[in-house]
Amino acid sequence: MKGFEDFRDSPEAPFYRAGAMSAEATWAEATLRLARVLRSAAAEAQRRPGMLDAERVCAWHRAIFLTTFERDAGRVRADDEPVEFGVPLQMDDELRDVPVRGTLGRIAIMQELRLACETFNASTAALRNCERAVKVVEGVEPAAVLYSAILKIHPFVDGNLRAAYVALTVGLASVGLPAIDFRPALDRHDECLGWAMRSDAHQTIDPLVRLIAELMS
């Protein structure tokens, strides 16, 4: 598996407090399961591109975490389960982790997930039907948009980053592009993701697209 081997979850994450395995044991188990999910999901995307839906994103999350926090694996947050997560934003020439409170209820989360998947499917279908050669950045953009959208929706209590990374890998595979490894540029990843997840006039996906294309090369 490539991508987030060096990431670690906080021991304060809800599924640790709920009595799951230790942080170390949970990470080791989930990493192995993530590797299997990445392989199978990418292979399916190459065989059947344009088939992404919200239920599939939930199924990936369930497959990754079923043995580590069974109660929450694949389960979308309920209306009474808001979460707080950090969005890296460039402010006053400094990259700051700005806390964001995810308050969407389950129905709204599923609506947003479905919209993100439908947008991705439409974008990649247009690329596959294009009669000219598609540039790498054009192939990367729908996957990058999907990746940042899932993280911004934050559909699960925990494990959103890994579910989104599977979606990114599937998105790239569906247009014939390889998976990428963020480890050489984790700080840039966070900064680019911050631009992509902004909710103001400065929001842009371009830095994240350029980073992914650069790492791919």
Helices and strands as residue ranges (DSSP letters): H 14-17, H 23-47, H 54-65, G 70-72, E 83-91, E 94-102, H 106-128, H 136-153, H 160-173, G 183-185, H 186-196, H 206-216
